[in-house]
Amino acid sequence: MARRVYDGMRHMIDVRRRTPALAAGGETYMHRHDRLSVLAFERRHPVHGRFYGIANIGPTAVSVSVDALRWAGLESPVEVLGDTVTIDGPWLRLGPLSMGWFVDARDVGVQPPPPATSVVAVPPESPESPVSPAGAPGTIAVASVAPEES
């Protein structure tokens, strides 16, 4: 068990290191979901693009509208962590105690390549799910950090 936890942490550190949207600078917004066991946040980096992290900290699987990715501004989301997150029609499905890290495929050359088991989703266009760069439904700003100086 200890080895599995260690390997999982090393994998997360490696993916984090290869994901420029998580670099210092940019803005972070927390997203609220109906399920209390779901934690989600969005990063908007001025140079490296967008990132959306979502986690289910509960003991049972949950479903969240795939529009959550759209609200974060990801038009061509790609899951880069390779955990137990799947896109099933209009639903983003998270297994128990799981998380997903999404980047936008439009940020080619900036984001890491997706793992072999990645999920690519294109949320459906609908008037009920507009992309709102600021103040999207269920979002609140929690931090704003100036970019690092070179």
N, CA and C atoms as an extended XYZ file, in Angstrom:
450
Properties=species:S:1:pos:R:3:atomname:S:1:resname:S:1:resid:I:1 pbc="F F F"
N         0.820       -1.194        0.000 N   MET     1
C         0.000        0.000        0.000 CA  MET     1
C         0.866        1.262        0.000 C   MET     1
N         1.914        1.264        0.818 N   ALA     2
C         2.784        2.431        0.900 CA  ALA     2
C         3.429        2.712       -0.460 C   ALA     2
N         3.823        1.659       -1.163 N   ARG     3
C         4.445        1.822       -2.478 CA  ARG     3
C         3.463        2.441       -3.478 C   ARG     3
N         2.189        2.031       -3.407 N   ARG     4
C         1.166        2.565       -4.307 CA  ARG     4
C         0.944        4.059       -4.057 C   ARG     4
N         0.920        4.455       -2.789 N   VAL     5
C         0.767        5.875       -2.438 CA  VAL     5
C         1.980        6.655       -2.926 C   VAL     5
N         3.162        6.125       -2.691 N   TYR     6
C         4.399        6.772       -3.128 CA  TYR     6
C         4.414        6.947       -4.648 C   TYR     6
N         4.090        5.888       -5.383 N   ASP     7
C         4.071        5.970       -6.844 CA  ASP     7
C         3.035        6.974       -7.329 C   ASP     7
N         1.875        7.003       -6.683 N   GLY     8
C         0.840        7.968       -7.046 CA  GLY     8
C         1.286        9.401       -6.829 C   GLY     8
N         1.947        9.656       -5.724 N   MET     9
C         2.457       11.006       -5.442 CA  MET     9
C         3.538       11.401       -6.447 C   MET     9
N         4.427       10.491       -6.767 N   ARG    10
C         5.475       10.786       -7.762 CA  ARG    10
C         4.850       11.107       -9.121 C   ARG    10
N         3.812       10.360       -9.499 N   HIS    11
C         3.127       10.610      -10.764 CA  HIS    11
C         2.495       12.015      -10.765 C   HIS    11
N         1.815       12.367       -9.685 N   MET    12
C         1.201       13.702       -9.602 CA  MET    12
C         2.259       14.808       -9.678 C   MET    12
N         3.363       14.619       -9.008 N   ILE    13
C         4.443       15.614       -9.039 CA  ILE    13
C         4.989       15.743      -10.452 C   ILE    13
N         5.177       14.623      -11.136 N   ASP    14
C         5.684       14.646      -12.509 CA  ASP    14
C         4.716       15.369      -13.449 C   ASP    14
N         3.425       15.044      -13.361 N   VAL    15
C         2.434       15.706      -14.215 CA  VAL    15
C         2.361       17.189      -13.879 C   VAL    15
N         2.396       17.514      -12.606 N   ARG    16
C         2.365       18.924      -12.185 CA  ARG    16
C         3.566       19.676      -12.761 C   ARG    16
N         4.735       19.061      -12.720 N   ARG    17
C         5.955       19.686      -13.224 CA  ARG    17
C         5.859       19.929      -14.742 C   ARG    17
N         5.147       19.038      -15.467 N   ARG    18
C         5.018       19.160      -16.918 CA  ARG    18
C         3.794       19.964      -17.357 C   ARG    18
N         3.077       20.569      -16.406 N   THR    19
C         1.860       21.320      -16.728 CA  THR    19
C         2.098       22.807      -16.484 C   THR    19
N         2.504       23.540      -17.509 N   PRO    20
C         2.845       24.949      -17.334 CA  PRO    20
C         1.704       25.817      -16.801 C   PRO    20
N         0.456       25.448      -17.056 N   ALA    21
C        -0.661       26.259      -16.564 CA  ALA    21
C        -0.683       26.318      -15.037 C   ALA    21
N         0.040       25.426      -14.374 N   LEU    22
C         0.120       25.434      -12.912 CA  LEU    22
C         1.328       26.206      -12.401 C   LEU    22
N         2.085       26.831      -13.316 N   ALA    23
C         3.247       27.626      -12.907 CA  ALA    23
C         2.782       28.853      -12.124 C   ALA    23
N         3.714       29.465      -11.419 N   ALA    24
C         3.401       30.672      -10.652 CA  ALA    24
C         2.843       31.752      -11.566 C   ALA    24
N         1.959       32.532      -11.043 N   GLY    25
C         1.319       33.600      -11.811 CA  GLY    25
C        -0.070       33.170      -12.243 C   GLY    25
N        -0.870       34.127      -12.570 N   GLY    26
C        -2.222       33.818      -13.008 CA  GLY    26
C        -3.230       33.921      -11.885 C   GLY    26
N        -4.430       33.502      -12.185 N   GLU    27
C        -5.538       33.598      -11.241 CA  GLU    27
C        -6.099       32.210      -10.972 C   GLU    27
N        -6.590       32.018       -9.753 N   THR    28
C        -7.211       30.759       -9.361 CA  THR    28
C        -8.629       31.036       -8.907 C   THR    28
N        -9.551       30.222       -9.372 N   TYR    29
C       -10.963       30.347       -8.996 CA  TYR    29
C       -11.461       29.004       -8.494 C   TYR    29
N       -12.162       29.024       -7.369 N   MET    30
C       -12.803       27.813       -6.865 CA  MET    30
C       -14.151       27.669       -7.563 C   MET    30
N       -14.555       26.450       -7.835 N   HIS    31
C       -15.859       26.173       -8.438 CA  HIS    31
C       -16.708       25.413       -7.424 C   HIS    31
N       -17.952       25.832       -7.292 N   ARG    32
C       -18.896       25.127       -6.423 CA  ARG    32
C       -19.701       24.138       -7.239 C   ARG    32
N       -19.936       22.982       -6.661 N   HIS    33
C       -20.768       21.966       -7.297 CA  HIS    33
C       -21.843       21.532       -6.314 C   HIS    33
N       -22.908       20.943       -6.841 N   ASP    34
C       -24.005       20.491       -5.986 CA  ASP    34
C       -23.557       19.447       -4.970 C   ASP    34
N       -22.624       18.628       -5.356 N   ARG    35
C       -22.132       17.569       -4.468 CA  ARG    35
C       -21.073       18.141       -3.529 C   ARG    35
N       -21.274       17.986       -2.235 N   LEU    36
C       -20.313       18.501       -1.266 CA  LEU    36
C       -18.992       17.755       -1.306 C   LEU    36
N       -18.979       16.550       -1.860 N   SER    37
C       -17.742       15.769       -1.930 CA  SER    37
C       -16.869       16.168       -3.120 C   SER    37
N       -17.332       17.104       -3.947 N   VAL    38
C       -16.577       17.516       -5.131 CA  VAL    38
C       -15.878       18.846       -4.883 C   VAL    38
N       -14.576       18.842       -5.046 N   LEU    39
C       -13.763       20.050       -4.957 CA  LEU    39
C       -13.226       20.335       -6.352 C   LEU    39
N       -13.328       21.586       -6.792 N   ALA    40
C       -12.845       21.920       -8.135 CA  ALA    40
C       -12.272       23.326       -8.159 C   ALA    40
N       -11.266       23.513       -9.007 N   PHE    41
C       -10.701       24.840       -9.186 CA  PHE    41
C       -10.211       25.008      -10.613 C   PHE    41
N       -10.111       26.253      -10.987 N   GLU    42
C        -9.671       26.629      -12.330 CA  GLU    42
C        -8.468       27.542      -12.189 C   GLU    42
N        -7.480       27.362      -13.063 N   ARG    43
C        -6.319       28.256      -13.113 CA  ARG    43
C        -6.313       28.917      -14.476 C   ARG    43
N        -6.091       30.212      -14.501 N   ARG    44
C        -5.945       30.958      -15.752 CA  ARG    44
C        -4.564       31.592      -15.748 C   ARG    44
N        -3.656       30.975      -16.453 N   HIS    45
C        -2.302       31.509      -16.533 CA  HIS    45
C        -2.219       32.413      -17.754 C   HIS    45
N        -1.652       33.620      -17.612 N   PRO    46
C        -1.635       34.568      -18.742 CA  PRO    46
C        -0.807       34.111      -19.937 C   PRO    46
N         0.146       33.217      -19.734 N   VAL    47
C         1.000       32.743      -20.815 CA  VAL    47
C         0.710       31.289      -21.174 C   VAL    47
N         0.475       30.464      -20.165 N   HIS    48
C         0.409       29.023      -20.365 CA  HIS    48
C        -0.997       28.438      -20.473 C   HIS    48
N        -2.023       29.252      -20.453 N   GLY    49
C        -3.366       28.744      -20.684 CA  GLY    49
C        -4.126       28.364      -19.436 C   GLY    49
N        -5.130       27.527      -19.643 N   ARG    50
C        -6.086       27.183      -18.587 CA  ARG    50
C        -5.890       25.763      -18.072 C   ARG    50
N        -6.320       25.589      -16.829 N   PHE    51
C        -6.241       24.304      -16.143 CA  PHE    51
C        -7.504       24.166      -15.304 C   PHE    51
N        -8.032       22.950      -15.220 N   TYR    52
C        -9.193       22.687      -14.367 CA  TYR    52
C        -8.917       21.414      -13.582 C   TYR    52
N        -8.927       21.537      -12.275 N   GLY    53
C        -8.728       20.386      -11.401 CA  GLY    53
C       -10.028       20.065      -10.689 C   GLY    53
N       -10.395       18.803      -10.639 N   ILE    54
C       -11.620       18.385       -9.968 CA  ILE    54
C       -11.337       17.097       -9.201 C   ILE    54
N       -11.879       17.019       -7.984 N   ALA    55
C       -11.653       15.842       -7.144 CA  ALA    55
C       -12.940       15.436       -6.448 C   ALA    55
N       -13.119       14.149       -6.335 N   ASN    56
C       -14.206       13.589       -5.546 CA  ASN    56
C       -13.561       13.040       -4.281 C   ASN    56
N       -13.822       13.683       -3.136 N   ILE    57
C       -13.214       13.231       -1.886 CA  ILE    57
C       -14.143       12.291       -1.121 C   ILE    57
N       -15.236       11.896       -1.761 N   GLY    58
C       -16.196       10.999       -1.132 CA  GLY    58
C       -15.925        9.532       -1.444 C   GLY    58
N       -16.572        8.633       -0.681 N   PRO    59
C       -16.356        7.198       -0.852 CA  PRO    59
C       -17.181        6.556       -1.975 C   PRO    59
N       -18.045        7.343       -2.644 N   THR    60
C       -18.854        6.800       -3.739 CA  THR    60
C       -18.641        7.640       -4.996 C   THR    60
N       -18.871        7.025       -6.146 N   ALA    61
C       -18.726        7.719       -7.432 CA  ALA    61
C       -19.763        8.829       -7.550 C   ALA    61
N       -19.402        9.909       -8.255 N   VAL    62
C       -20.320       11.025       -8.485 CA  VAL    62
C       -20.267       11.446       -9.948 C   VAL    62
N       -21.310       12.171      -10.370 N   SER    63
C       -21.377       12.726      -11.717 CA  SER    63
C       -21.570       14.229      -11.610 C   SER    63
N       -20.837       14.959      -12.445 N   VAL    64
C       -20.911       16.415      -12.500 CA  VAL    64
C       -21.134       16.781      -13.963 C   VAL    64
N       -21.892       17.828      -14.219 N   SER    65
C       -22.118       18.248      -15.592 CA  SER    65
C       -20.796       18.554      -16.286 C   SER    65
N       -20.647       18.062      -17.506 N   VAL    66
C       -19.443       18.323      -18.278 CA  VAL    66
C       -19.324       19.822      -18.596 C   VAL    66
N       -20.412       20.567      -18.405 N   ASP    67
C       -20.370       22.018      -18.601 CA  ASP    67
C       -19.379       22.694      -17.657 C   ASP    67
N       -19.017       22.029      -16.568 N   ALA    68
C       -18.020       22.586      -15.651 CA  ALA    68
C       -16.720       22.897      -16.393 C   ALA    68
N       -16.342       22.042      -17.330 N   LEU    69
C       -15.129       22.281      -18.118 CA  LEU    69
C       -15.308       23.497      -19.022 C   LEU    69
N       -16.494       23.650      -19.559 N   ARG    70
C       -16.793       24.781      -20.430 CA  ARG    70
C       -16.789       26.093      -19.643 C   ARG    70
N       -17.356       26.052      -18.435 N   TRP    71
C       -17.358       27.256      -17.593 CA  TRP    71
C       -15.940       27.704      -17.269 C   TRP    71
N       -15.020       26.751      -17.226 N   ALA    72
C       -13.619       27.073      -16.970 CA  ALA    72
C       -12.909       27.543      -18.239 C   ALA    72
N       -13.616       27.597      -19.359 N   GLY    73
C       -13.041       28.092      -20.606 CA  GLY    73
C       -12.291       27.054      -21.409 C   GLY    73
N       -12.422       25.787      -21.062 N   LEU    74
C       -11.745       24.729      -21.811 CA  LEU    74
C       -12.657       24.276      -22.947 C   LEU    74
N       -12.290       24.636      -24.165 N   GLU    75
C       -13.101       24.259      -25.321 CA  GLU    75
C       -12.771       22.853      -25.816 C   GLU    75
N       -11.527       22.448      -25.644 N   SER    76
C       -11.091       21.106      -26.055 CA  SER    76
C       -10.354       20.468      -24.884 C   SER    76
N       -11.079       20.088      -23.824 N   PRO    77
C       -10.407       19.581      -22.626 CA  PRO    77
C        -9.753       18.219      -22.839 C   PRO    77
N        -8.579       18.081      -22.234 N   VAL    78
C        -7.826       16.831      -22.256 CA  VAL    78
C        -7.432       16.534      -20.811 C   VAL    78
N        -7.733       15.330      -20.342 N   GLU    79
C        -7.384       14.932      -18.979 CA  GLU    79
C        -5.937       14.459      -18.991 C   GLU    79
N        -5.073       15.063      -18.159 N   VAL    80
C        -3.643       14.741      -18.191 CA  VAL    80
C        -3.161       13.917      -17.007 C   VAL    80
N        -3.958       13.764      -15.975 N   LEU    81
C        -3.516       13.016      -14.804 CA  LEU    81
C        -3.676       11.514      -15.004 C   LEU    81
N        -4.695       11.118      -15.772 N   GLY    82
C        -4.897        9.697      -16.055 CA  GLY    82
C        -5.552        8.940      -14.917 C   GLY    82
N        -6.342        9.613      -14.086 N   ASP    83
C        -7.016        8.955      -12.967 CA  ASP    83
C        -8.367        8.425      -13.430 C   ASP    83
N        -9.259        8.121      -12.516 N   THR    84
C       -10.543        7.497      -12.843 CA  THR    84
C       -11.624        8.523      -13.145 C   THR    84
N       -11.387        9.370      -14.128 N   VAL    85
C       -12.366       10.358      -14.567 CA  VAL    85
C       -12.750       10.024      -15.998 C   VAL    85
N       -14.054        9.968      -16.272 N   THR    86
C       -14.506        9.672      -17.631 CA  THR    86
C       -15.575       10.663      -18.043 C   THR    86
N       -15.697       10.849      -19.342 N   ILE    87
C       -16.754       11.677      -19.913 CA  ILE    87
C       -17.797       10.712      -20.458 C   ILE    87
N       -19.028       10.879      -19.997 N   ASP    88
C       -20.126       10.010      -20.413 CA  ASP    88
C       -21.284       10.907      -20.832 C   ASP    88
N       -21.313       11.263      -22.129 N   GLY    89
C       -22.351       12.181      -22.620 CA  GLY    89
C       -22.229       13.526      -21.927 C   GLY    89
N       -23.291       13.973      -21.271 N   PRO    90
C       -23.243       15.281      -20.611 CA  PRO    90
C       -22.639       15.225      -19.205 C   PRO    90
N       -22.071       14.085      -18.820 N   TRP    91
C       -21.584       13.910      -17.450 CA  TRP    91
C       -20.086       13.684      -17.384 C   TRP    91
N       -19.488       14.288      -16.403 N   LEU    92
C       -18.113       14.043      -16.019 CA  LEU    92
C       -18.207       13.112      -14.816 C   LEU    92
N       -17.748       11.879      -14.953 N   ARG    93
C       -17.903       10.873      -13.902 CA  ARG    93
C       -16.590       10.706      -13.143 C   ARG    93
N       -16.687       10.826      -11.823 N   LEU    94
C       -15.522       10.680      -10.956 CA  LEU    94
C       -15.724        9.483      -10.038 C   LEU    94
N       -14.738        8.612      -10.010 N   GLY    95
C       -14.805        7.472       -9.114 CA  GLY    95
C       -14.611        7.919       -7.674 C   GLY    95
N       -14.788        7.018       -6.733 N   PRO    96
C       -14.556        7.351       -5.328 CA  PRO    96
C       -13.098        7.756       -5.097 C   PRO    96
N       -12.905        8.791       -4.311 N   LEU    97
C       -11.560        9.255       -3.956 CA  LEU    97
C       -10.677        9.422       -5.193 C   LEU    97
N       -11.161       10.132       -6.180 N   SER    98
C       -10.411       10.296       -7.427 CA  SER    98
C       -10.324       11.764       -7.809 C   SER    98
N        -9.458       12.035       -8.773 N   MET    99
C        -9.339       13.398       -9.268 CA  MET    99
C        -8.977       13.401      -10.737 C   MET    99
N        -9.270       14.533      -11.378 N   GLY   100
C        -8.917       14.721      -12.773 CA  GLY   100
C        -8.296       16.091      -12.962 C   GLY   100
N        -7.296       16.159      -13.805 N   TRP   101
C        -6.653       17.426      -14.152 CA  TRP   101
C        -6.833       17.617      -15.651 C   TRP   101
N        -7.442       18.726      -16.032 N   PHE   102
C        -7.741       19.001      -17.428 CA  PHE   102
C        -7.001       20.242      -17.909 C   PHE   102
N        -6.512       20.184      -19.135 N   VAL   103
C        -5.951       21.335      -19.833 CA  VAL   103
C        -6.699       21.461      -21.148 C   VAL   103
N        -6.475       22.565      -21.844 N   ASP   104
C        -7.147       22.774      -23.125 CA  ASP   104
C        -6.211       22.381      -24.258 C   ASP   104
N        -6.675       21.518      -25.146 N   ALA   105
C        -5.857       21.055      -26.271 CA  ALA   105
C        -5.475       22.206      -27.194 C   ALA   105
N        -6.203       23.335      -27.111 N   ARG   106
C        -5.855       24.496      -27.944 CA  ARG   106
C        -4.508       25.088      -27.549 C   ARG   106
N        -4.053       24.799      -26.333 N   ASP   107
C        -2.773       25.308      -25.859 CA  ASP   107
C        -1.650       24.367      -26.292 C   ASP   107
N        -1.644       23.967      -27.558 N   VAL   108
C        -0.679       23.014      -28.104 CA  VAL   108
C         0.736       23.556      -27.921 C   VAL   108
N         1.630       22.673      -27.545 N   GLY   109
C         3.020       23.069      -27.356 CA  GLY   109
C         3.287       23.639      -25.977 C   GLY   109
N         2.237       23.937      -25.246 N   VAL   110
C         2.385       24.509      -23.916 CA  VAL   110
C         2.102       23.456      -22.861 C   VAL   110
N         1.101       22.628      -23.105 N   GLN   111
C         0.678       21.641      -22.123 CA  GLN   111
C         1.360       20.308      -22.395 C   GLN   111
N         1.421       19.453      -21.356 N   PRO   112
C         2.041       18.141      -21.549 CA  PRO   112
C         1.180       17.256      -22.441 C   PRO   112
N         1.780       16.269      -23.087 N   PRO   113
C         0.964       15.342      -23.878 CA  PRO   113
C         0.072       14.540      -22.935 C   PRO   113
N        -1.133       14.197      -23.382 N   PRO   114
C        -2.020       13.415      -22.519 CA  PRO   114
C        -1.492       12.004      -22.334 C   PRO   114
N        -1.833       11.377      -21.191 N   PRO   115
C        -1.430        9.978      -21.001 CA  PRO   115
C        -2.154        9.082      -21.999 C   PRO   115
N        -1.694        7.875      -22.146 N   ALA   116
C        -2.288        6.941      -23.109 CA  ALA   116
C        -3.769        6.694      -22.836 C   ALA   116
N        -4.194        6.858      -21.601 N   THR   117
C        -5.592        6.610      -21.241 CA  THR   117
C        -6.367        7.909      -21.039 C   THR   117
N        -5.931        8.995      -21.683 N   SER   118
C        -6.576       10.290      -21.450 CA  SER   118
C        -7.993       10.327      -22.006 C   SER   118
N        -8.745       11.269      -21.492 N   VAL   119
C       -10.120       11.487      -21.920 CA  VAL   119
C       -10.176       12.848      -22.586 C   VAL   119
N       -10.700       12.917      -23.788 N   VAL   120
C       -10.893       14.193      -24.469 CA  VAL   120
C       -12.383       14.412      -24.583 C   VAL   120
N       -12.828       15.594      -24.177 N   ALA   121
C       -14.262       15.882      -24.216 CA  ALA   121
C       -14.496       17.220      -24.870 C   ALA   121
N       -15.516       17.285      -25.657 N   VAL   122
C       -15.960       18.546      -26.215 CA  VAL   122
C       -17.384       18.750      -25.710 C   VAL   122
N       -17.553       19.627      -24.702 N   PRO   123
C       -18.892       19.831      -24.152 CA  PRO   123
C       -19.847       20.344      -25.228 C   PRO   123
N       -21.107       19.940      -25.162 N   PRO   124
C       -22.074       20.383      -26.156 CA  PRO   124
C       -22.353       21.875      -26.029 C   PRO   124
N       -22.562       22.510      -27.169 N   GLU   125
C       -22.938       23.922      -27.183 CA  GLU   125
C       -24.403       24.023      -26.799 C   GLU   125
N       -24.720       24.888      -25.865 N   SER   126
C       -26.114       25.099      -25.526 CA  SER   126
C       -26.258       26.436      -24.829 C   SER   126
N       -27.414       27.081      -24.941 N   PRO   127
C       -27.602       28.368      -24.280 CA  PRO   127
C       -27.561       28.247      -22.764 C   PRO   127
N       -27.782       27.031      -22.226 N   GLU   128
C       -27.749       26.843      -20.784 CA  GLU   128
C       -26.323       26.742      -20.253 C   GLU   128
N       -25.332       26.619      -21.141 N   SER   129
C       -23.966       26.434      -20.672 CA  SER   129
C       -23.008       27.416      -21.345 C   SER   129
N       -23.220       28.720      -21.118 N   PRO   130
C       -22.331       29.682      -21.757 CA  PRO   130
C       -20.947       29.659      -21.125 C   PRO   130
N       -19.955       30.000      -21.916 N   VAL   131
C       -18.612       30.162      -21.383 CA  VAL   131
C       -18.519       31.589      -20.884 C   VAL   131
N       -18.269       31.740      -19.628 N   SER   132
C       -18.156       33.060      -19.038 CA  SER   132
C       -16.774       33.187      -18.426 C   SER   132
N       -15.884       34.021      -18.988 N   PRO   133
C       -14.522       34.072      -18.503 CA  PRO   133
C       -14.404       34.551      -17.062 C   PRO   133
N       -15.361       35.304      -16.591 N   ALA   134
C       -15.313       35.760      -15.204 CA  ALA   134
C       -16.700       35.632      -14.612 C   ALA   134
N       -16.775       35.137      -13.419 N   GLY   135
C       -18.059       35.022      -12.751 CA  GLY   135
C       -18.956       33.964      -13.338 C   GLY   135
N       -18.390       32.890      -13.887 N   ALA   136
C       -19.203       31.800      -14.426 CA  ALA   136
C       -20.056       31.218      -13.317 C   ALA   136
N       -21.183       30.604      -13.660 N   PRO   137
C       -22.038       30.037      -12.624 CA  PRO   137
C       -21.257       29.127      -11.696 C   PRO   137
N       -21.383       29.380      -10.416 N   GLY   138
C       -20.733       28.535       -9.432 CA  GLY   138
C       -19.256       28.798       -9.226 C   GLY   138
N       -18.725       29.940       -9.686 N   THR   139
C       -17.305       30.202       -9.478 CA  THR   139
C       -17.127       31.400       -8.564 C   THR   139
N       -16.058       31.353       -7.794 N   ILE   140
C       -15.684       32.498       -6.971 CA  ILE   140
C       -14.174       32.641       -7.041 C   ILE   140
N       -13.699       33.861       -7.121 N   ALA   141
C       -12.248       34.093       -7.156 CA  ALA   141
C       -11.690       33.911       -5.754 C   ALA   141
N       -10.590       33.195       -5.643 N   VAL   142
C        -9.985       33.009       -4.323 CA  VAL   142
C        -8.559       33.545       -4.249 C   VAL   142
N        -7.926       33.767       -5.379 N   ALA   143
C        -6.565       34.274       -5.343 CA  ALA   143
C        -6.218       34.917       -6.657 C   ALA   143
N        -5.392       35.914       -6.594 N   SER   144
C        -4.865       36.527       -7.785 CA  SER   144
C        -3.390       36.806       -7.499 C   SER   144
N        -2.514       36.216       -8.315 N   VAL   145
C        -1.088       36.310       -8.056 CA  VAL   145
C        -0.431       36.909       -9.275 C   VAL   145
N         0.456       37.868       -9.055 N   ALA   146
C         1.186       38.471      -10.165 CA  ALA   146
C         2.174       37.472      -10.733 C   ALA   146
N         2.392       37.497      -12.063 N   PRO   147
C         3.368       36.573      -12.661 CA  PRO   147
C         4.767       36.822      -12.112 C   PRO   147
N         5.562       35.763      -12.074 N   GLU   148
C         6.953       35.894      -11.631 CA  GLU   148
C         7.711       36.753      -12.610 C   GLU   148
N         8.641       37.524      -12.078 N   GLU   149
C         9.496       38.318      -12.953 CA  GLU   149
C        10.662       37.467      -13.428 C   GLU   149
N        11.101       37.706      -14.655 N   SER   150
C        12.218       36.914      -15.217 CA  SER   150
C        13.532       37.454      -14.735 C   SER   150
